[in-house]
Amino acid sequence: MGGEEKKMDVDLIFKIAAIGIIVAVLNQVLIRSGREEQAMMTTLAGLIVVLMMIINEINTLFETVKTIFGLG
């Protein structure tokens, strides 16, 4: 079971890194083509996607803590 949990953590890190790379490339392409507003929106969209992924993991953490301490 421990190996599966570590695999999920590494997958999450790789997903976040991939989103960061894609957003950075799109940002540079849009800035060089003179579309600074779209570049900013792309950056914000990438940030929101990553935050949603992290919020899901934080929810799992809180549920685990509640289970461990018998709070829920």
mmCIF file of the N, C-alpha and C atoms, coordinates in Angstrom:
data_MODEL
# 
_entry.id   MODEL 
# 
loop_
_atom_site.group_PDB 
_atom_site.id 
_atom_site.type_symbol 
_atom_site.label_atom_id 
_atom_site.label_alt_id 
_atom_site.label_comp_id 
_atom_site.label_asym_id 
_atom_site.label_entity_id 
_atom_site.label_seq_id 
_atom_site.pdbx_PDB_ins_code 
_atom_site.Cartn_x 
_atom_site.Cartn_y 
_atom_site.Cartn_z 
_atom_site.occupancy 
_atom_site.B_iso_or_equiv 
_atom_site.pdbx_formal_charge 
_atom_site.auth_seq_id 
_atom_site.auth_comp_id 
_atom_site.auth_asym_id 
_atom_site.auth_atom_id 
_atom_site.pdbx_PDB_model_num 
ATOM 1   N N  . MET A 1 1  ? 0.800   -1.190 0.000   1.00 0.00 ? 1  MET A N  1 
ATOM 2   C CA . MET A 1 1  ? 0.000   0.000  0.000   1.00 0.00 ? 1  MET A CA 1 
ATOM 3   C C  . MET A 1 1  ? 0.847   1.260  0.000   1.00 0.00 ? 1  MET A C  1 
ATOM 4   N N  . GLY A 1 2  ? 1.955   1.242  0.717   1.00 0.00 ? 2  GLY A N  1 
ATOM 5   C CA . GLY A 1 2  ? 2.809   2.415  0.783   1.00 0.00 ? 2  GLY A CA 1 
ATOM 6   C C  . GLY A 1 2  ? 3.362   2.797  -0.579  1.00 0.00 ? 2  GLY A C  1 
ATOM 7   N N  . GLY A 1 3  ? 3.703   1.785  -1.388  1.00 0.00 ? 3  GLY A N  1 
ATOM 8   C CA . GLY A 1 3  ? 4.240   2.070  -2.714  1.00 0.00 ? 3  GLY A CA 1 
ATOM 9   C C  . GLY A 1 3  ? 3.233   2.773  -3.604  1.00 0.00 ? 3  GLY A C  1 
ATOM 10  N N  . GLU A 1 4  ? 1.972   2.396  -3.477  1.00 0.00 ? 4  GLU A N  1 
ATOM 11  C CA . GLU A 1 4  ? 0.927   3.023  -4.274  1.00 0.00 ? 4  GLU A CA 1 
ATOM 12  C C  . GLU A 1 4  ? 0.731   4.485  -3.877  1.00 0.00 ? 4  GLU A C  1 
ATOM 13  N N  . GLU A 1 5  ? 0.805   4.782  -2.580  1.00 0.00 ? 5  GLU A N  1 
ATOM 14  C CA . GLU A 1 5  ? 0.652   6.165  -2.127  1.00 0.00 ? 5  GLU A CA 1 
ATOM 15  C C  . GLU A 1 5  ? 1.812   7.020  -2.622  1.00 0.00 ? 5  GLU A C  1 
ATOM 16  N N  . LYS A 1 6  ? 3.039   6.500  -2.579  1.00 0.00 ? 6  LYS A N  1 
ATOM 17  C CA . LYS A 1 6  ? 4.184   7.261  -3.054  1.00 0.00 ? 6  LYS A CA 1 
ATOM 18  C C  . LYS A 1 6  ? 4.091   7.494  -4.553  1.00 0.00 ? 6  LYS A C  1 
ATOM 19  N N  . LYS A 1 7  ? 3.596   6.497  -5.293  1.00 0.00 ? 7  LYS A N  1 
ATOM 20  C CA . LYS A 1 7  ? 3.436   6.657  -6.733  1.00 0.00 ? 7  LYS A CA 1 
ATOM 21  C C  . LYS A 1 7  ? 2.465   7.786  -7.036  1.00 0.00 ? 7  LYS A C  1 
ATOM 22  N N  . MET A 1 8  ? 1.371   7.873  -6.254  1.00 0.00 ? 8  MET A N  1 
ATOM 23  C CA . MET A 1 8  ? 0.393   8.930  -6.470  1.00 0.00 ? 8  MET A CA 1 
ATOM 24  C C  . MET A 1 8  ? 1.017   10.300 -6.187  1.00 0.00 ? 8  MET A C  1 
ATOM 25  N N  . ASP A 1 9  ? 1.853   10.390 -5.142  1.00 0.00 ? 9  ASP A N  1 
ATOM 26  C CA . ASP A 1 9  ? 2.493   11.661 -4.830  1.00 0.00 ? 9  ASP A CA 1 
ATOM 27  C C  . ASP A 1 9  ? 3.430   12.093 -5.952  1.00 0.00 ? 9  ASP A C  1 
ATOM 28  N N  . VAL A 1 10 ? 4.200   11.163 -6.490  1.00 0.00 ? 10 VAL A N  1 
ATOM 29  C CA . VAL A 1 10 ? 5.120   11.489 -7.577  1.00 0.00 ? 10 VAL A CA 1 
ATOM 30  C C  . VAL A 1 10 ? 4.333   11.868 -8.831  1.00 0.00 ? 10 VAL A C  1 
ATOM 31  N N  . ASP A 1 11 ? 3.245   11.169 -9.087  1.00 0.00 ? 11 ASP A N  1 
ATOM 32  C CA . ASP A 1 11 ? 2.405   11.516 -10.237 1.00 0.00 ? 11 ASP A CA 1 
ATOM 33  C C  . ASP A 1 11 ? 1.848   12.924 -10.103 1.00 0.00 ? 11 ASP A C  1 
ATOM 34  N N  . LEU A 1 12 ? 1.449   13.296 -8.892  1.00 0.00 ? 12 LEU A N  1 
ATOM 35  C CA . LEU A 1 12 ? 0.927   14.643 -8.667  1.00 0.00 ? 12 LEU A CA 1 
ATOM 36  C C  . LEU A 1 12 ? 2.006   15.686 -8.931  1.00 0.00 ? 12 LEU A C  1 
ATOM 37  N N  . ILE A 1 13 ? 3.219   15.426 -8.483  1.00 0.00 ? 13 ILE A N  1 
ATOM 38  C CA . ILE A 1 13 ? 4.323   16.358 -8.726  1.00 0.00 ? 13 ILE A CA 1 
ATOM 39  C C  . ILE A 1 13 ? 4.591   16.488 -10.220 1.00 0.00 ? 13 ILE A C  1 
ATOM 40  N N  . PHE A 1 14 ? 4.587   15.369 -10.932 1.00 0.00 ? 14 PHE A N  1 
ATOM 41  C CA . PHE A 1 14 ? 4.820   15.418 -12.378 1.00 0.00 ? 14 PHE A CA 1 
ATOM 42  C C  . PHE A 1 14 ? 3.696   16.156 -13.099 1.00 0.00 ? 14 PHE A C  1 
ATOM 43  N N  . LYS A 1 15 ? 2.453   15.962 -12.658 1.00 0.00 ? 15 LYS A N  1 
ATOM 44  C CA . LYS A 1 15 ? 1.327   16.673 -13.288 1.00 0.00 ? 15 LYS A CA 1 
ATOM 45  C C  . LYS A 1 15 ? 1.465   18.180 -13.092 1.00 0.00 ? 15 LYS A C  1 
ATOM 46  N N  . ILE A 1 16 ? 1.814   18.580 -11.863 1.00 0.00 ? 16 ILE A N  1 
ATOM 47  C CA . ILE A 1 16 ? 1.972   20.010 -11.591 1.00 0.00 ? 16 ILE A CA 1 
ATOM 48  C C  . ILE A 1 16 ? 3.129   20.586 -12.405 1.00 0.00 ? 16 ILE A C  1 
ATOM 49  N N  . ALA A 1 17 ? 4.225   19.838 -12.501 1.00 0.00 ? 17 ALA A N  1 
ATOM 50  C CA . ALA A 1 17 ? 5.370   20.304 -13.292 1.00 0.00 ? 17 ALA A CA 1 
ATOM 51  C C  . ALA A 1 17 ? 4.996   20.422 -14.769 1.00 0.00 ? 17 ALA A C  1 
ATOM 52  N N  . ALA A 1 18 ? 4.248   19.463 -15.289 1.00 0.00 ? 18 ALA A N  1 
ATOM 53  C CA . ALA A 1 18 ? 3.834   19.512 -16.696 1.00 0.00 ? 18 ALA A CA 1 
ATOM 54  C C  . ALA A 1 18 ? 2.932   20.714 -16.956 1.00 0.00 ? 18 ALA A C  1 
ATOM 55  N N  . ILE A 1 19 ? 2.012   20.980 -16.055 1.00 0.00 ? 19 ILE A N  1 
ATOM 56  C CA . ILE A 1 19 ? 1.145   22.147 -16.211 1.00 0.00 ? 19 ILE A CA 1 
ATOM 57  C C  . ILE A 1 19 ? 1.985   23.417 -16.194 1.00 0.00 ? 19 ILE A C  1 
ATOM 58  N N  . GLY A 1 20 ? 2.957   23.480 -15.299 1.00 0.00 ? 20 GLY A N  1 
ATOM 59  C CA . GLY A 1 20 ? 3.826   24.653 -15.228 1.00 0.00 ? 20 GLY A CA 1 
ATOM 60  C C  . GLY A 1 20 ? 4.607   24.879 -16.505 1.00 0.00 ? 20 GLY A C  1 
ATOM 61  N N  . ILE A 1 21 ? 5.132   23.804 -17.081 1.00 0.00 ? 21 ILE A N  1 
ATOM 62  C CA . ILE A 1 21 ? 5.898   23.925 -18.328 1.00 0.00 ? 21 ILE A CA 1 
ATOM 63  C C  . ILE A 1 21 ? 4.994   24.374 -19.472 1.00 0.00 ? 21 ILE A C  1 
ATOM 64  N N  . ILE A 1 22 ? 3.819   23.778 -19.573 1.00 0.00 ? 22 ILE A N  1 
ATOM 65  C CA . ILE A 1 22 ? 2.891   24.147 -20.652 1.00 0.00 ? 22 ILE A CA 1 
ATOM 66  C C  . ILE A 1 22 ? 2.465   25.602 -20.525 1.00 0.00 ? 22 ILE A C  1 
ATOM 67  N N  . VAL A 1 23 ? 2.147   26.025 -19.302 1.00 0.00 ? 23 VAL A N  1 
ATOM 68  C CA . VAL A 1 23 ? 1.731   27.411 -19.087 1.00 0.00 ? 23 VAL A CA 1 
ATOM 69  C C  . VAL A 1 23 ? 2.869   28.369 -19.407 1.00 0.00 ? 23 VAL A C  1 
ATOM 70  N N  . ALA A 1 24 ? 4.090   28.016 -19.020 1.00 0.00 ? 24 ALA A N  1 
ATOM 71  C CA . ALA A 1 24 ? 5.232   28.892 -19.301 1.00 0.00 ? 24 ALA A CA 1 
ATOM 72  C C  . ALA A 1 24 ? 5.456   29.049 -20.800 1.00 0.00 ? 24 ALA A C  1 
ATOM 73  N N  . VAL A 1 25 ? 5.350   27.954 -21.548 1.00 0.00 ? 25 VAL A N  1 
ATOM 74  C CA . VAL A 1 25 ? 5.541   28.022 -22.998 1.00 0.00 ? 25 VAL A CA 1 
ATOM 75  C C  . VAL A 1 25 ? 4.435   28.855 -23.644 1.00 0.00 ? 25 VAL A C  1 
ATOM 76  N N  . LEU A 1 26 ? 3.188   28.583 -23.252 1.00 0.00 ? 26 LEU A N  1 
ATOM 77  C CA . LEU A 1 26 ? 2.079   29.362 -23.808 1.00 0.00 ? 26 LEU A CA 1 
ATOM 78  C C  . LEU A 1 26 ? 2.212   30.840 -23.457 1.00 0.00 ? 26 LEU A C  1 
ATOM 79  N N  . ASN A 1 27 ? 2.646   31.108 -22.233 1.00 0.00 ? 27 ASN A N  1 
ATOM 80  C CA . ASN A 1 27 ? 2.831   32.485 -21.799 1.00 0.00 ? 27 ASN A CA 1 
ATOM 81  C C  . ASN A 1 27 ? 3.853   33.204 -22.683 1.00 0.00 ? 27 ASN A C  1 
ATOM 82  N N  . GLN A 1 28 ? 4.973   32.579 -22.940 1.00 0.00 ? 28 GLN A N  1 
ATOM 83  C CA . GLN A 1 28 ? 6.010   33.195 -23.768 1.00 0.00 ? 28 GLN A CA 1 
ATOM 84  C C  . GLN A 1 28 ? 5.539   33.395 -25.206 1.00 0.00 ? 28 GLN A C  1 
ATOM 85  N N  . VAL A 1 29 ? 4.833   32.403 -25.748 1.00 0.00 ? 29 VAL A N  1 
ATOM 86  C CA . VAL A 1 29 ? 4.338   32.521 -27.116 1.00 0.00 ? 29 VAL A CA 1 
ATOM 87  C C  . VAL A 1 29 ? 3.349   33.678 -27.229 1.00 0.00 ? 29 VAL A C  1 
ATOM 88  N N  . LEU A 1 30 ? 2.444   33.763 -26.250 1.00 0.00 ? 30 LEU A N  1 
ATOM 89  C CA . LEU A 1 30 ? 1.443   34.826 -26.301 1.00 0.00 ? 30 LEU A CA 1 
ATOM 90  C C  . LEU A 1 30 ? 2.069   36.203 -26.092 1.00 0.00 ? 30 LEU A C  1 
ATOM 91  N N  . ILE A 1 31 ? 3.050   36.315 -25.207 1.00 0.00 ? 31 ILE A N  1 
ATOM 92  C CA . ILE A 1 31 ? 3.703   37.603 -24.986 1.00 0.00 ? 31 ILE A CA 1 
ATOM 93  C C  . ILE A 1 31 ? 4.458   38.039 -26.238 1.00 0.00 ? 31 ILE A C  1 
ATOM 94  N N  . ARG A 1 32 ? 5.155   37.106 -26.886 1.00 0.00 ? 32 ARG A N  1 
ATOM 95  C CA . ARG A 1 32 ? 5.922   37.462 -28.084 1.00 0.00 ? 32 ARG A CA 1 
ATOM 96  C C  . ARG A 1 32 ? 5.017   37.846 -29.252 1.00 0.00 ? 32 ARG A C  1 
ATOM 97  N N  . SER A 1 33 ? 3.776   37.337 -29.235 1.00 0.00 ? 33 SER A N  1 
ATOM 98  C CA . SER A 1 33 ? 2.853   37.713 -30.312 1.00 0.00 ? 33 SER A CA 1 
ATOM 99  C C  . SER A 1 33 ? 2.042   38.956 -29.948 1.00 0.00 ? 33 SER A C  1 
ATOM 100 N N  . GLY A 1 34 ? 2.351   39.582 -28.801 1.00 0.00 ? 34 GLY A N  1 
ATOM 101 C CA . GLY A 1 34 ? 1.704   40.824 -28.437 1.00 0.00 ? 34 GLY A CA 1 
ATOM 102 C C  . GLY A 1 34 ? 0.361   40.663 -27.754 1.00 0.00 ? 34 GLY A C  1 
ATOM 103 N N  . ARG A 1 35 ? 0.104   39.507 -27.185 1.00 0.00 ? 35 ARG A N  1 
ATOM 104 C CA . ARG A 1 35 ? -1.182  39.258 -26.524 1.00 0.00 ? 35 ARG A CA 1 
ATOM 105 C C  . ARG A 1 35 ? -0.961  39.073 -25.027 1.00 0.00 ? 35 ARG A C  1 
ATOM 106 N N  . GLU A 1 36 ? -0.590  40.158 -24.375 1.00 0.00 ? 36 GLU A N  1 
ATOM 107 C CA . GLU A 1 36 ? -0.263  40.093 -22.959 1.00 0.00 ? 36 GLU A CA 1 
ATOM 108 C C  . GLU A 1 36 ? -1.473  39.726 -22.100 1.00 0.00 ? 36 GLU A C  1 
ATOM 109 N N  . GLU A 1 37 ? -2.654  40.176 -22.496 1.00 0.00 ? 37 GLU A N  1 
ATOM 110 C CA . GLU A 1 37 ? -3.859  39.880 -21.716 1.00 0.00 ? 37 GLU A CA 1 
ATOM 111 C C  . GLU A 1 37 ? -4.165  38.383 -21.726 1.00 0.00 ? 37 GLU A C  1 
ATOM 112 N N  . GLN A 1 38 ? -4.062  37.768 -22.913 1.00 0.00 ? 38 GLN A N  1 
ATOM 113 C CA . GLN A 1 38 ? -4.298  36.338 -22.999 1.00 0.00 ? 38 GLN A CA 1 
ATOM 114 C C  . GLN A 1 38 ? -3.225  35.557 -22.246 1.00 0.00 ? 38 GLN A C  1 
ATOM 115 N N  . ALA A 1 39 ? -1.997  36.072 -22.244 1.00 0.00 ? 39 ALA A N  1 
ATOM 116 C CA . ALA A 1 39 ? -0.919  35.416 -21.508 1.00 0.00 ? 39 ALA A CA 1 
ATOM 117 C C  . ALA A 1 39 ? -1.226  35.418 -20.011 1.00 0.00 ? 39 ALA A C  1 
ATOM 118 N N  . MET A 1 40 ? -1.722  36.541 -19.522 1.00 0.00 ? 40 MET A N  1 
ATOM 119 C CA . MET A 1 40 ? -2.080  36.630 -18.105 1.00 0.00 ? 40 MET A CA 1 
ATOM 120 C C  . MET A 1 40 ? -3.227  35.683 -17.770 1.00 0.00 ? 40 MET A C  1 
ATOM 121 N N  . MET A 1 41 ? -4.224  35.603 -18.652 1.00 0.00 ? 41 MET A N  1 
ATOM 122 C CA . MET A 1 41 ? -5.352  34.701 -18.417 1.00 0.00 ? 41 MET A CA 1 
ATOM 123 C C  . MET A 1 41 ? -4.911  33.243 -18.438 1.00 0.00 ? 41 MET A C  1 
ATOM 124 N N  . THR A 1 42 ? -3.969  32.909 -19.317 1.00 0.00 ? 42 THR A N  1 
ATOM 125 C CA . THR A 1 42 ? -3.441  31.554 -19.366 1.00 0.00 ? 42 THR A CA 1 
ATOM 126 C C  . THR A 1 42 ? -2.714  31.219 -18.070 1.00 0.00 ? 42 THR A C  1 
ATOM 127 N N  . THR A 1 43 ? -1.932  32.157 -17.562 1.00 0.00 ? 43 THR A N  1 
ATOM 128 C CA . THR A 1 43 ? -1.227  31.946 -16.311 1.00 0.00 ? 43 THR A CA 1 
ATOM 129 C C  . THR A 1 43 ? -2.204  31.760 -15.162 1.00 0.00 ? 43 THR A C  1 
ATOM 130 N N  . LEU A 1 44 ? -3.243  32.583 -15.112 1.00 0.00 ? 44 LEU A N  1 
ATOM 131 C CA . LEU A 1 44 ? -4.245  32.451 -14.059 1.00 0.00 ? 44 LEU A CA 1 
ATOM 132 C C  . LEU A 1 44 ? -4.994  31.126 -14.157 1.00 0.00 ? 44 LEU A C  1 
ATOM 133 N N  . ALA A 1 45 ? -5.306  30.696 -15.369 1.00 0.00 ? 45 ALA A N  1 
ATOM 134 C CA . ALA A 1 45 ? -5.991  29.418 -15.549 1.00 0.00 ? 45 ALA A CA 1 
ATOM 135 C C  . ALA A 1 45 ? -5.115  28.264 -15.068 1.00 0.00 ? 45 ALA A C  1 
ATOM 136 N N  . GLY A 1 46 ? -3.835  28.304 -15.392 1.00 0.00 ? 46 GLY A N  1 
ATOM 137 C CA . GLY A 1 46 ? -2.922  27.267 -14.920 1.00 0.00 ? 46 GLY A CA 1 
ATOM 138 C C  . GLY A 1 46 ? -2.821  27.246 -13.412 1.00 0.00 ? 46 GLY A C  1 
ATOM 139 N N  . LEU A 1 47 ? -2.768  28.422 -12.805 1.00 0.00 ? 47 LEU A N  1 
ATOM 140 C CA . LEU A 1 47 ? -2.709  28.515 -11.351 1.00 0.00 ? 47 LEU A CA 1 
ATOM 141 C C  . LEU A 1 47 ? -3.970  27.943 -10.711 1.00 0.00 ? 47 LEU A C  1 
ATOM 142 N N  . ILE A 1 48 ? -5.116  28.244 -11.276 1.00 0.00 ? 48 ILE A N  1 
ATOM 143 C CA . ILE A 1 48 ? -6.379  27.730 -10.736 1.00 0.00 ? 48 ILE A CA 1 
ATOM 144 C C  . ILE A 1 48 ? -6.442  26.210 -10.850 1.00 0.00 ? 48 ILE A C  1 
ATOM 145 N N  . VAL A 1 49 ? -5.984  25.659 -11.971 1.00 0.00 ? 49 VAL A N  1 
ATOM 146 C CA . VAL A 1 49 ? -5.990  24.202 -12.136 1.00 0.00 ? 49 VAL A CA 1 
ATOM 147 C C  . VAL A 1 49 ? -5.103  23.538 -11.083 1.00 0.00 ? 49 VAL A C  1 
ATOM 148 N N  . VAL A 1 50 ? -3.914  24.086 -10.874 1.00 0.00 ? 50 VAL A N  1 
ATOM 149 C CA . VAL A 1 50 ? -2.996  23.511 -9.882  1.00 0.00 ? 50 VAL A CA 1 
ATOM 150 C C  . VAL A 1 50 ? -3.574  23.647 -8.481  1.00 0.00 ? 50 VAL A C  1 
ATOM 151 N N  . LEU A 1 51 ? -4.169  24.790 -8.170  1.00 0.00 ? 51 LEU A N  1 
ATOM 152 C CA . LEU A 1 51 ? -4.775  24.963 -6.848  1.00 0.00 ? 51 LEU A CA 1 
ATOM 153 C C  . LEU A 1 51 ? -5.914  23.981 -6.617  1.00 0.00 ? 51 LEU A C  1 
ATOM 154 N N  . MET A 1 52 ? -6.705  23.698 -7.635  1.00 0.00 ? 52 MET A N  1 
ATOM 155 C CA . MET A 1 52 ? -7.777  22.721 -7.487  1.00 0.00 ? 52 MET A CA 1 
ATOM 156 C C  . MET A 1 52 ? -7.218  21.326 -7.215  1.00 0.00 ? 52 MET A C  1 
ATOM 157 N N  . MET A 1 53 ? -6.107  20.994 -7.855  1.00 0.00 ? 53 MET A N  1 
ATOM 158 C CA . MET A 1 53 ? -5.477  19.700 -7.600  1.00 0.00 ? 53 MET A CA 1 
ATOM 159 C C  . MET A 1 53 ? -4.959  19.631 -6.160  1.00 0.00 ? 53 MET A C  1 
ATOM 160 N N  . ILE A 1 54 ? -4.381  20.708 -5.682  1.00 0.00 ? 54 ILE A N  1 
ATOM 161 C CA . ILE A 1 54 ? -3.828  20.730 -4.331  1.00 0.00 ? 54 ILE A CA 1 
ATOM 162 C C  . ILE A 1 54 ? -4.946  20.722 -3.293  1.00 0.00 ? 54 ILE A C  1 
ATOM 163 N N  . ILE A 1 55 ? -6.043  21.428 -3.570  1.00 0.00 ? 55 ILE A N  1 
ATOM 164 C CA . ILE A 1 55 ? -7.169  21.439 -2.630  1.00 0.00 ? 55 ILE A CA 1 
ATOM 165 C C  . ILE A 1 55 ? -7.716  20.037 -2.445  1.00 0.00 ? 55 ILE A C  1 
ATOM 166 N N  . ASN A 1 56 ? -7.772  19.261 -3.513  1.00 0.00 ? 56 ASN A N  1 
ATOM 167 C CA . ASN A 1 56 ? -8.226  17.876 -3.411  1.00 0.00 ? 56 ASN A CA 1 
ATOM 168 C C  . ASN A 1 56 ? -7.320  17.073 -2.484  1.00 0.00 ? 56 ASN A C  1 
ATOM 169 N N  . GLU A 1 57 ? -6.020  17.260 -2.591  1.00 0.00 ? 57 GLU A N  1 
ATOM 170 C CA . GLU A 1 57 ? -5.083  16.545 -1.734  1.00 0.00 ? 57 GLU A CA 1 
ATOM 171 C C  . GLU A 1 57 ? -5.177  17.012 -0.279  1.00 0.00 ? 57 GLU A C  1 
ATOM 172 N N  . ILE A 1 58 ? -5.394  18.307 -0.066  1.00 0.00 ? 58 ILE A N  1 
ATOM 173 C CA . ILE A 1 58 ? -5.550  18.821 1.294   1.00 0.00 ? 58 ILE A CA 1 
ATOM 174 C C  . ILE A 1 58 ? -6.816  18.257 1.930   1.00 0.00 ? 58 ILE A C  1 
ATOM 175 N N  . ASN A 1 59 ? -7.880  18.120 1.144   1.00 0.00 ? 59 ASN A N  1 
ATOM 176 C CA . ASN A 1 59 ? -9.105  17.506 1.645   1.00 0.00 ? 59 ASN A CA 1 
ATOM 177 C C  . ASN A 1 59 ? -8.840  16.071 2.090   1.00 0.00 ? 59 ASN A C  1 
ATOM 178 N N  . THR A 1 60 ? -8.086  15.330 1.301   1.00 0.00 ? 60 THR A N  1 
ATOM 179 C CA . THR A 1 60 ? -7.732  13.960 1.673   1.00 0.00 ? 60 THR A CA 1 
ATOM 180 C C  . THR A 1 60 ? -6.925  13.947 2.964   1.00 0.00 ? 60 THR A C  1 
ATOM 181 N N  . LEU A 1 61 ? -6.003  14.895 3.116   1.00 0.00 ? 61 LEU A N  1 
ATOM 182 C CA . LEU A 1 61 ? -5.210  14.997 4.338   1.00 0.00 ? 61 LEU A CA 1 
ATOM 183 C C  . LEU A 1 61 ? -6.099  15.236 5.547   1.00 0.00 ? 61 LEU A C  1 
ATOM 184 N N  . PHE A 1 62 ? -7.037  16.174 5.454   1.00 0.00 ? 62 PHE A N  1 
ATOM 185 C CA . PHE A 1 62 ? -7.920  16.459 6.577   1.00 0.00 ? 62 PHE A CA 1 
ATOM 186 C C  . PHE A 1 62 ? -8.794  15.263 6.922   1.00 0.00 ? 62 PHE A C  1 
ATOM 187 N N  . GLU A 1 63 ? -9.284  14.555 5.919   1.00 0.00 ? 63 GLU A N  1 
ATOM 188 C CA . GLU A 1 63 ? -10.087 13.358 6.178   1.00 0.00 ? 63 GLU A CA 1 
ATOM 189 C C  . GLU A 1 63 ? -9.260  12.294 6.895   1.00 0.00 ? 63 GLU A C  1 
ATOM 190 N N  . THR A 1 64 ? -8.013  12.148 6.506   1.00 0.00 ? 64 THR A N  1 
ATOM 191 C CA . THR A 1 64 ? -7.129  11.175 7.168   1.00 0.00 ? 64 THR A CA 1 
ATOM 192 C C  . THR A 1 64 ? -6.880  11.573 8.612   1.00 0.00 ? 64 THR A C  1 
ATOM 193 N N  . VAL A 1 65 ? -6.641  12.851 8.864   1.00 0.00 ? 65 VAL A N  1 
ATOM 194 C CA . VAL A 1 65 ? -6.410  13.329 10.233  1.00 0.00 ? 65 VAL A CA 1 
ATOM 195 C C  . VAL A 1 65 ? -7.658  13.121 11.073  1.00 0.00 ? 65 VAL A C  1 
ATOM 196 N N  . LYS A 1 66 ? -8.843  13.410 10.512  1.00 0.00 ? 66 LYS A N  1 
ATOM 197 C CA . LYS A 1 66 ? -10.083 13.180 11.247  1.00 0.00 ? 66 LYS A CA 1 
ATOM 198 C C  . LYS A 1 66 ? -10.272 11.711 11.585  1.00 0.00 ? 66 LYS A C  1 
ATOM 199 N N  . THR A 1 67 ? -9.916  10.837 10.659  1.00 0.00 ? 67 THR A N  1 
ATOM 200 C CA . THR A 1 67 ? -10.049 9.406  10.902  1.00 0.00 ? 67 THR A CA 1 
ATOM 201 C C  . THR A 1 67 ? -9.080  8.942  11.977  1.00 0.00 ? 67 THR A C  1 
ATOM 202 N N  . ILE A 1 68 ? -7.844  9.428  11.929  1.00 0.00 ? 68 ILE A N  1 
ATOM 203 C CA . ILE A 1 68 ? -6.824  9.014  12.899  1.00 0.00 ? 68 ILE A CA 1 
ATOM 204 C C  . ILE A 1 68 ? -7.233  9.423  14.302  1.00 0.00 ? 68 ILE A C  1 
ATOM 205 N N  . PHE A 1 69 ? -7.713  10.633 14.477  1.00 0.00 ? 69 PHE A N  1 
ATOM 206 C CA . PHE A 1 69 ? -8.044  11.126 15.805  1.00 0.00 ? 69 PHE A CA 1 
ATOM 207 C C  . PHE A 1 69 ? -9.498  10.871 16.181  1.00 0.00 ? 69 PHE A C  1 
ATOM 208 N N  . GLY A 1 70 ? -10.249 10.201 15.324  1.00 0.00 ? 70 GLY A N  1 
ATOM 209 C CA . GLY A 1 70 ? -11.622 9.851  15.631  1.00 0.00 ? 70 GLY A CA 1 
ATOM 210 C C  . GLY A 1 70 ? -12.552 11.047 15.758  1.00 0.00 ? 70 GLY A C  1 
ATOM 211 N N  . LEU A 1 71 ? -12.348 12.057 14.938  1.00 0.00 ? 71 LEU A N  1 
ATOM 212 C CA . LEU A 1 71 ? -13.149 13.268 15.036  1.00 0.00 ? 71 LEU A CA 1 
ATOM 213 C C  . LEU A 1 71 ? -14.384 13.226 14.154  1.00 0.00 ? 71 LEU A C  1 
ATOM 214 N N  . GLY A 1 72 ? -14.451 12.281 13.267  1.00 0.00 ? 72 GLY A N  1 
ATOM 215 C CA . GLY A 1 72 ? -15.576 12.321 12.356  1.00 0.00 ? 72 GLY A CA 1 
ATOM 216 C C  . GLY A 1 72 ? -16.222 11.035 12.084  1.00 0.00 ? 72 GLY A C  1 
# 
